[in-house]
Amino acid sequence: MVQIPFSGLMFMHRLVRICTSSQRHVRQRDILVKLRKSRCERRTFSTGSVKFNENENEDLHSSGPSSQLTSRQALLARRRRPLSPLERVSDLLPQDALSPEVMQLREQQQEGPAAVDTPTAHYTLEQSGHSETTAVEEITLKDSETPEMWTSSSSSSSATLPGENLLVFGELLIAEYRRKRDVEFRKMFTLQKGSRLHSSWGFIPHDNMAGHPAGKFLRTNLGVPILVRRASLEDYVLYMKRGPAIAYPKDAAAMLMMMDVTEGDCVLESGSGSGAMSLILSRAVGSKGSVLSVEVREDHLKRTMLNYNRWRTSWSLRRGEEWPDNVQFHNADLCTSSSLLTGWGFNSIALDMINPHLVLPTVIPHLHPGAVCAVYLANITQVTELLDGVRCLALPLLCEKIIEVPVRHWLVAPAVQKDGQYCVRKVPILDEDHSEEEKEEKEAAYETNKVGVYASEGLSAHGHPPFGSIPYIARPHPEQMSHSAFLVKLRKYVQ
């Protein structure tokens, strides 16, 4: 047995370590080379596919071989440079959501292939601060559950309809944002020059809203679509500034039907509150009618008049004509101010007071025979006190009915899976003579041929699932408006 000295062993050990390290470096170098090749191939393939889609129509519709050669050369030239994320996103966004820099870049792309290969424009745009907003818009586009909203926001009508007016400064507008069929944000505001609409999903300058048609989706600075529309009278009475509680639109509509208010009537209102019932009566009687509104508290009357005038101003800007000034407001107590009603005759009376039975002896003599006095009361105790007062005072009033008006909201929407795809309604197979395997084969063939297109892609040839193929889910809304008031209908009769 040959003995090797210690120095020889150390030398052999070092030699083995050097060989091992060199082999390791060679393997790492081979791995890096493979990664670079695969990255270049992937980049070339993705760039070529995107550019081919952009110039597919040009290649198909070219008139001759020279034009085909030119387009192919341009296609090969564009394949050499990879697309930036900004270029990919800018081609997906609508025109009204792009910044001036992106619009300039898109115009250069439409002019010719030579104008596209200018990386300086991309570099300037990324430094200008628009890349962050574009990235947010890309995320919003992917996460949006209602793509039809983006179609409506991007398509602006070239000509207005007959009688349609665009949004102008001074109008009352409603901004709302819906997500998963629920209203996440709703706000009423006045369109003012230089102001902004702020929300948790970003802001929209008021200047960007003016000149657009009502009912349009506008994006915030974060790319979230907000529906901007005009405020209806129902919206206004619900979102205006209040002093006391208002008569809700559902109850006010029932009271109008009780009183049978028509154009040209003369109506008495006691208890102006915040002005909701005053506005509803003003629209019901029209320019030929009149409303006498009496409020005992001066602060409530001021709030009513402010709300009334604010709505009239917005209406004149919206329609180009004035809202009829047919309401007379008075600060008085009808229990002690019977002289205020001298010379008046009313087709109907609306009372919204704590103790309405105290003013009935004063107002009933001015009510036309056979007309109705509708009373708005918050609790059933007030109802019993009212009827007891009518009985004790022996007033010529007949209590026809006492009702409350509940409104039940429902949610009705197509069934959607967790991945965002529509659920598919499956038709049962009723043939009992075949075996289980044949049934499974028929069912699989049916799903593949009939519903496979929109089951996998969610769309049919028309861009949406066929009619009757999607099941719907209906359930009551979790937030319901239950009791708000009791409505008492009293009719005057002749003794």
Number of C-alpha atoms within 10 A of each C-alpha: 3 4 5 8 8 8 9 10 11 10 10 11 11 12 11 11 11 12 10 12 11 12 12 12 11 11 12 12 12 11 12 11 12 12 12 11 12 12 12 12 12 12 17 16 14 14 18 21 12 15 18 18 10 13 14 13 10 15 17 9 10 14 10 8 9 10 14 16 13 14 18 16 13 16 19 14 14 19 20 12 14 17 17 11 11 18 14 12 15 20 13 11 16 13 14 13 19 17 14 10 15 20 15 12 18 18 12 17 15 10 10 11 17 12 14 16 15 13 11 9 15 18 10 12 17 14 9 11 10 16 16 13 15 22 16 14 24 18 11 15 18 9 11 16 14 13 11 9 15 17 12 14 19 16 13 13 10 6 7 11 8 6 6 12 16 12 21 20 17 19 22 25 22 23 21 18 19 14 11 10 12 10 10 11 14 15 16 20 17 17 23 18 15 9 12 16 18 12 16 8 16 16 17 19 17 17 15 13 24 18 12 16 18 19 16 20 23 23 21 20 17 18 21 19 23 26 19 23 19 20 23 14 15 13 16 21 24 16 14 16 14 17 15 14 10 18 25 15 17 14 20 20 15 16 24 18 11 20 20 14 19 16 15 14 21 21 25 28 22 24 24 32 27 27 29 26 27 29 23 18 30 23 18 19 21 18 15 11 20 24 24 22 25 22 23 18 15 12 14 19 23 19 18 27 18 14 21 20 14 17 21 18 16 23 20 15 17 20 12 10 11 13 18 16 15 20 21 13 18 17 17 17 16 20 15 10 12 14 9 13 16 9 7 14 17 23 21 27 26 25 22 21 20 14 15 20 21 16 18 20 17 16 20 22 16 18 20 17 16 15 20 28 29 24 23 24 23 15 13 12 9 18 21 11 14 20 16 13 17 20 12 8 12 10 16 17 22 16 14 10 11 14 12 17 17 14 11 12 13 13 12 13 14 12 17 15 10 8 6 12 16 22 18 20 13 13 10 7 10 8 8 8 8 9 9 10 9 11 16 12 11 13 15 13 13 14 16 13 9 12 20 17 15 21 19 11 12 17 17 14 9 7 9 11 19 13 6 9 17 19 14 14 11 11 10 11 13 10 9 12 12 11 12 17 19 19 23 23 21 24 23 20 14 8 6
